[in-house]
Each structure stands twice: as structure tokens, then as C-alpha cells.
Amino acid sequence: MDPRCSIDKFVSLNVGSKTGELVMQSRNAGGNIRFAIRDILLIDRQFGLDEVVVVHHTDCGSLTFTNKGLRDAVKERIDSAHWDEVDKIDWGANTDMAASVKGDLEWLRATPLIRDELKLNARGFLFDIQTGEAEEIKLA
């Protein structure tokens, strides 16, 4: 979601040419792959994906709130009849972005919704907003 983080800053892509790659970026607050699963499944079904890359970045806004704090703030603005619905929302709060990338990769590998080839080839990166460098985050 943050415009400071774009994969074209650290991955060489041949986008826009006749032989270019088809790249889909699904952006969301916190970069949580669970929020992108609908788009991944849809694009894979319609066009066929070769790879899933999870990218999170430093200085992320999801580090500035807690799930409970956001739930409480929303509840202050809405009728209590909707509080149960608010309690079910995962707001994507983070405390450690590298751990968040690992968690997304672990979730991706465990979900039955994604094809095995995509699971096995999935990669994760932590993009440093200050340096413009991306560190690959690998599972053990």
C-alpha cells in the first residue's frame, strides 16, 4: 500500500515490452498475504501465476497500532450492534516486519488454497525504506 515500497525498486522486471512479464501487485495495509488471497486465487485461475513474492517494508504503518486499539477506536464510532463484526476483523497490526514476512510464508505453505508449485517457489523480502535495499527472508 505504501508507495515508497515497490518491487520494481529491487527486482528487475521486463514489464511493458512484447516479451515482458505479467506482474500483479496486490497491496494492502501491513502487506498481509491473507488479505491478498482472493486476488492471488483469481489471477492464478485466470492467467496462471509462476511465483508469489511476499514483500513487507520497514517504517510500516502497521507497526503504529495494535489490533485491540484499532478495534476499540472503531467501536467508539459505531453502534454496539456491530461490535461482534469488528471483533472478527484482523487489522494486520505488526511488531516485527521480518517476522511478519516469515509468518506469511508459513501461512502460504500451509494453506490448502494455493497450488503446491506456488507454495514451494514462494519467496519473501523485507524492503528497507531508508536504503532501498531488499533482504530476502527465508524459512528455516
Rosetta constraint file for C-alpha pairs under 8 A:
AtomPair CA 1 CA 5 HARMONIC 7.91 0.50
AtomPair CA 1 CA 27 HARMONIC 4.65 0.50
AtomPair CA 1 CA 28 HARMONIC 4.89 0.50
AtomPair CA 1 CA 29 HARMONIC 5.66 0.50
AtomPair CA 1 CA 30 HARMONIC 7.89 0.50
AtomPair CA 1 CA 31 HARMONIC 7.39 0.50
AtomPair CA 2 CA 29 HARMONIC 7.82 0.50
AtomPair CA 2 CA 60 HARMONIC 7.92 0.50
AtomPair CA 4 CA 129 HARMONIC 6.69 0.50
AtomPair CA 5 CA 9 HARMONIC 7.64 0.50
AtomPair CA 5 CA 57 HARMONIC 6.72 0.50
AtomPair CA 5 CA 127 HARMONIC 6.94 0.50
AtomPair CA 5 CA 129 HARMONIC 6.89 0.50
AtomPair CA 6 CA 10 HARMONIC 7.88 0.50
AtomPair CA 7 CA 11 HARMONIC 5.72 0.50
AtomPair CA 7 CA 55 HARMONIC 7.78 0.50
AtomPair CA 8 CA 12 HARMONIC 6.30 0.50
AtomPair CA 8 CA 13 HARMONIC 6.59 0.50
AtomPair CA 9 CA 132 HARMONIC 7.17 0.50
AtomPair CA 10 CA 132 HARMONIC 7.55 0.50
AtomPair CA 10 CA 133 HARMONIC 6.82 0.50
AtomPair CA 10 CA 134 HARMONIC 6.44 0.50
AtomPair CA 13 CA 20 HARMONIC 7.69 0.50
AtomPair CA 13 CA 21 HARMONIC 6.91 0.50
AtomPair CA 14 CA 19 HARMONIC 7.56 0.50
AtomPair CA 14 CA 20 HARMONIC 4.62 0.50
AtomPair CA 14 CA 21 HARMONIC 5.68 0.50
AtomPair CA 15 CA 20 HARMONIC 4.64 0.50
AtomPair CA 15 CA 21 HARMONIC 5.27 0.50
AtomPair CA 15 CA 22 HARMONIC 6.83 0.50
AtomPair CA 15 CA 23 HARMONIC 7.46 0.50
AtomPair CA 16 CA 20 HARMONIC 5.66 0.50
AtomPair CA 16 CA 21 HARMONIC 7.64 0.50
AtomPair CA 26 CA 36 HARMONIC 6.13 0.50
AtomPair CA 26 CA 39 HARMONIC 7.15 0.50
AtomPair CA 27 CA 31 HARMONIC 6.38 0.50
AtomPair CA 27 CA 36 HARMONIC 7.60 0.50
AtomPair CA 28 CA 32 HARMONIC 6.94 0.50
AtomPair CA 28 CA 35 HARMONIC 7.09 0.50
AtomPair CA 28 CA 36 HARMONIC 7.53 0.50
AtomPair CA 29 CA 61 HARMONIC 7.56 0.50
AtomPair CA 29 CA 62 HARMONIC 6.78 0.50
AtomPair CA 29 CA 92 HARMONIC 7.21 0.50
AtomPair CA 30 CA 56 HARMONIC 7.21 0.50
AtomPair CA 30 CA 60 HARMONIC 6.90 0.50
AtomPair CA 30 CA 61 HARMONIC 7.14 0.50
AtomPair CA 30 CA 62 HARMONIC 5.15 0.50
AtomPair CA 30 CA 92 HARMONIC 5.70 0.50
AtomPair CA 30 CA 93 HARMONIC 6.97 0.50
AtomPair CA 30 CA 94 HARMONIC 7.29 0.50
AtomPair CA 31 CA 35 HARMONIC 7.93 0.50
AtomPair CA 31 CA 54 HARMONIC 7.70 0.50
AtomPair CA 31 CA 55 HARMONIC 6.84 0.50
AtomPair CA 31 CA 56 HARMONIC 5.68 0.50
AtomPair CA 32 CA 36 HARMONIC 7.06 0.50
AtomPair CA 32 CA 92 HARMONIC 6.69 0.50
AtomPair CA 32 CA 100 HARMONIC 7.90 0.50
AtomPair CA 32 CA 104 HARMONIC 6.73 0.50
AtomPair CA 33 CA 37 HARMONIC 6.19 0.50
AtomPair CA 33 CA 54 HARMONIC 7.15 0.50
AtomPair CA 33 CA 104 HARMONIC 5.89 0.50
AtomPair CA 33 CA 108 HARMONIC 7.70 0.50
AtomPair CA 34 CA 104 HARMONIC 7.67 0.50
AtomPair CA 36 CA 40 HARMONIC 6.25 0.50
AtomPair CA 37 CA 41 HARMONIC 6.08 0.50
AtomPair CA 38 CA 42 HARMONIC 6.13 0.50
AtomPair CA 39 CA 43 HARMONIC 5.98 0.50
AtomPair CA 40 CA 44 HARMONIC 5.91 0.50
AtomPair CA 41 CA 45 HARMONIC 6.06 0.50
AtomPair CA 41 CA 113 HARMONIC 7.79 0.50
AtomPair CA 41 CA 114 HARMONIC 7.23 0.50
AtomPair CA 42 CA 46 HARMONIC 6.15 0.50
AtomPair CA 43 CA 47 HARMONIC 5.61 0.50
AtomPair CA 43 CA 48 HARMONIC 6.54 0.50
AtomPair CA 43 CA 49 HARMONIC 6.99 0.50
AtomPair CA 44 CA 48 HARMONIC 4.10 0.50
AtomPair CA 44 CA 49 HARMONIC 4.81 0.50
AtomPair CA 49 CA 118 HARMONIC 7.64 0.50
AtomPair CA 50 CA 118 HARMONIC 6.79 0.50
AtomPair CA 51 CA 118 HARMONIC 5.65 0.50
AtomPair CA 51 CA 121 HARMONIC 6.10 0.50
AtomPair CA 51 CA 122 HARMONIC 6.00 0.50
AtomPair CA 52 CA 118 HARMONIC 6.33 0.50
AtomPair CA 52 CA 119 HARMONIC 7.86 0.50
AtomPair CA 52 CA 121 HARMONIC 7.22 0.50
AtomPair CA 52 CA 122 HARMONIC 4.91 0.50
AtomPair CA 52 CA 123 HARMONIC 6.64 0.50
AtomPair CA 53 CA 122 HARMONIC 5.68 0.50
AtomPair CA 53 CA 123 HARMONIC 4.90 0.50
AtomPair CA 53 CA 124 HARMONIC 5.57 0.50
AtomPair CA 53 CA 125 HARMONIC 7.58 0.50
AtomPair CA 54 CA 101 HARMONIC 6.64 0.50
AtomPair CA 54 CA 104 HARMONIC 7.38 0.50
AtomPair CA 54 CA 105 HARMONIC 7.41 0.50
AtomPair CA 54 CA 122 HARMONIC 7.60 0.50
AtomPair CA 54 CA 123 HARMONIC 6.23 0.50
AtomPair CA 54 CA 124 HARMONIC 4.53 0.50
AtomPair CA 54 CA 125 HARMONIC 6.24 0.50
AtomPair CA 55 CA 101 HARMONIC 7.00 0.50
AtomPair CA 55 CA 124 HARMONIC 5.79 0.50
AtomPair CA 55 CA 125 HARMONIC 4.84 0.50
AtomPair CA 55 CA 126 HARMONIC 5.85 0.50
AtomPair CA 55 CA 127 HARMONIC 6.91 0.50
AtomPair CA 56 CA 60 HARMONIC 7.99 0.50
AtomPair CA 56 CA 97 HARMONIC 6.43 0.50
AtomPair CA 56 CA 98 HARMONIC 7.65 0.50
AtomPair CA 56 CA 100 HARMONIC 7.74 0.50
AtomPair CA 56 CA 101 HARMONIC 6.43 0.50
AtomPair CA 56 CA 125 HARMONIC 6.48 0.50
AtomPair CA 56 CA 126 HARMONIC 5.08 0.50
AtomPair CA 56 CA 127 HARMONIC 6.20 0.50
AtomPair CA 57 CA 97 HARMONIC 6.77 0.50
AtomPair CA 57 CA 126 HARMONIC 5.20 0.50
AtomPair CA 57 CA 127 HARMONIC 4.44 0.50
AtomPair CA 57 CA 128 HARMONIC 5.78 0.50
AtomPair CA 57 CA 129 HARMONIC 6.56 0.50
AtomPair CA 58 CA 97 HARMONIC 6.79 0.50
AtomPair CA 58 CA 126 HARMONIC 7.17 0.50
AtomPair CA 58 CA 127 HARMONIC 6.37 0.50
AtomPair CA 58 CA 128 HARMONIC 5.22 0.50
AtomPair CA 58 CA 129 HARMONIC 5.78 0.50
AtomPair CA 59 CA 63 HARMONIC 7.47 0.50
AtomPair CA 59 CA 129 HARMONIC 6.92 0.50
AtomPair CA 60 CA 64 HARMONIC 7.78 0.50
AtomPair CA 61 CA 65 HARMONIC 7.76 0.50
AtomPair CA 62 CA 92 HARMONIC 6.55 0.50
AtomPair CA 62 CA 93 HARMONIC 4.85 0.50
AtomPair CA 62 CA 94 HARMONIC 5.41 0.50
AtomPair CA 62 CA 95 HARMONIC 7.99 0.50
AtomPair CA 63 CA 93 HARMONIC 6.18 0.50
AtomPair CA 63 CA 94 HARMONIC 4.95 0.50
AtomPair CA 63 CA 95 HARMONIC 5.51 0.50
AtomPair CA 63 CA 96 HARMONIC 7.65 0.50
AtomPair CA 64 CA 93 HARMONIC 7.73 0.50
AtomPair CA 65 CA 69 HARMONIC 6.52 0.50
AtomPair CA 65 CA 70 HARMONIC 6.81 0.50
AtomPair CA 65 CA 93 HARMONIC 6.06 0.50
AtomPair CA 65 CA 94 HARMONIC 7.89 0.50
AtomPair CA 66 CA 70 HARMONIC 6.22 0.50
AtomPair CA 66 CA 93 HARMONIC 5.25 0.50
AtomPair CA 66 CA 94 HARMONIC 7.54 0.50
AtomPair CA 67 CA 71 HARMONIC 6.11 0.50
AtomPair CA 67 CA 90 HARMONIC 6.92 0.50
AtomPair CA 67 CA 91 HARMONIC 5.51 0.50
AtomPair CA 67 CA 92 HARMONIC 6.99 0.50
AtomPair CA 67 CA 93 HARMONIC 5.63 0.50
AtomPair CA 68 CA 72 HARMONIC 6.09 0.50
AtomPair CA 69 CA 73 HARMONIC 6.20 0.50
AtomPair CA 70 CA 74 HARMONIC 6.20 0.50
AtomPair CA 70 CA 91 HARMONIC 7.38 0.50
AtomPair CA 71 CA 75 HARMONIC 6.12 0.50
AtomPair CA 71 CA 86 HARMONIC 6.29 0.50
AtomPair CA 71 CA 87 HARMONIC 6.58 0.50
AtomPair CA 72 CA 76 HARMONIC 6.35 0.50
AtomPair CA 73 CA 77 HARMONIC 7.05 0.50
AtomPair CA 74 CA 78 HARMONIC 6.58 0.50
AtomPair CA 74 CA 86 HARMONIC 7.57 0.50
AtomPair CA 75 CA 79 HARMONIC 7.28 0.50
AtomPair CA 75 CA 80 HARMONIC 6.97 0.50
AtomPair CA 75 CA 83 HARMONIC 6.21 0.50
AtomPair CA 75 CA 86 HARMONIC 7.37 0.50
AtomPair CA 78 CA 82 HARMONIC 7.07 0.50
AtomPair CA 78 CA 83 HARMONIC 7.85 0.50
AtomPair CA 79 CA 83 HARMONIC 7.37 0.50
AtomPair CA 82 CA 86 HARMONIC 6.58 0.50
AtomPair CA 83 CA 87 HARMONIC 6.16 0.50
AtomPair CA 84 CA 88 HARMONIC 6.61 0.50
AtomPair CA 85 CA 89 HARMONIC 7.00 0.50
AtomPair CA 94 CA 100 HARMONIC 6.97 0.50
AtomPair CA 96 CA 100 HARMONIC 6.16 0.50
AtomPair CA 97 CA 101 HARMONIC 6.33 0.50
AtomPair CA 97 CA 126 HARMONIC 7.20 0.50
AtomPair CA 98 CA 102 HARMONIC 6.45 0.50
AtomPair CA 98 CA 126 HARMONIC 6.18 0.50
AtomPair CA 98 CA 137 HARMONIC 6.93 0.50
AtomPair CA 99 CA 103 HARMONIC 6.05 0.50
AtomPair CA 100 CA 104 HARMONIC 6.18 0.50
AtomPair CA 101 CA 105 HARMONIC 6.27 0.50
AtomPair CA 101 CA 124 HARMONIC 6.02 0.50
AtomPair CA 101 CA 125 HARMONIC 6.97 0.50
AtomPair CA 101 CA 126 HARMONIC 7.25 0.50
AtomPair CA 101 CA 137 HARMONIC 7.00 0.50
AtomPair CA 102 CA 106 HARMONIC 6.09 0.50
AtomPair CA 102 CA 124 HARMONIC 7.34 0.50
AtomPair CA 102 CA 137 HARMONIC 6.83 0.50
AtomPair CA 102 CA 138 HARMONIC 7.14 0.50
AtomPair CA 102 CA 139 HARMONIC 6.43 0.50
AtomPair CA 103 CA 107 HARMONIC 6.07 0.50
AtomPair CA 104 CA 108 HARMONIC 6.01 0.50
AtomPair CA 105 CA 109 HARMONIC 6.16 0.50
AtomPair CA 105 CA 122 HARMONIC 7.19 0.50
AtomPair CA 105 CA 123 HARMONIC 7.39 0.50
AtomPair CA 105 CA 124 HARMONIC 6.92 0.50
AtomPair CA 105 CA 139 HARMONIC 7.61 0.50
AtomPair CA 106 CA 110 HARMONIC 6.24 0.50
AtomPair CA 106 CA 139 HARMONIC 7.77 0.50
AtomPair CA 107 CA 111 HARMONIC 6.09 0.50
AtomPair CA 108 CA 114 HARMONIC 7.26 0.50
AtomPair CA 108 CA 119 HARMONIC 6.24 0.50
AtomPair CA 109 CA 116 HARMONIC 8.00 0.50
AtomPair CA 109 CA 119 HARMONIC 5.04 0.50
AtomPair CA 109 CA 120 HARMONIC 7.22 0.50
AtomPair CA 114 CA 118 HARMONIC 6.73 0.50
AtomPair CA 114 CA 119 HARMONIC 6.63 0.50
AtomPair CA 115 CA 119 HARMONIC 6.43 0.50
AtomPair CA 116 CA 120 HARMONIC 6.15 0.50
AtomPair CA 117 CA 121 HARMONIC 6.22 0.50
AtomPair CA 118 CA 122 HARMONIC 5.86 0.50
AtomPair CA 123 CA 136 HARMONIC 7.52 0.50
AtomPair CA 123 CA 137 HARMONIC 7.50 0.50
AtomPair CA 123 CA 138 HARMONIC 7.29 0.50
AtomPair CA 124 CA 136 HARMONIC 5.82 0.50
AtomPair CA 124 CA 137 HARMONIC 5.22 0.50
AtomPair CA 124 CA 138 HARMONIC 6.76 0.50
AtomPair CA 125 CA 134 HARMONIC 6.06 0.50
AtomPair CA 125 CA 135 HARMONIC 5.45 0.50
AtomPair CA 125 CA 136 HARMONIC 4.37 0.50
AtomPair CA 125 CA 137 HARMONIC 5.26 0.50
AtomPair CA 126 CA 134 HARMONIC 5.46 0.50
AtomPair CA 126 CA 135 HARMONIC 5.25 0.50
AtomPair CA 126 CA 136 HARMONIC 6.46 0.50
AtomPair CA 126 CA 137 HARMONIC 6.79 0.50
AtomPair CA 127 CA 132 HARMONIC 6.73 0.50
AtomPair CA 127 CA 133 HARMONIC 5.91 0.50
AtomPair CA 127 CA 134 HARMONIC 4.22 0.50
AtomPair CA 127 CA 135 HARMONIC 6.46 0.50
AtomPair CA 128 CA 132 HARMONIC 5.43 0.50
AtomPair CA 128 CA 133 HARMONIC 5.46 0.50
AtomPair CA 128 CA 134 HARMONIC 6.03 0.50
AtomPair CA 128 CA 135 HARMONIC 7.96 0.50
AtomPair CA 129 CA 133 HARMONIC 7.68 0.50
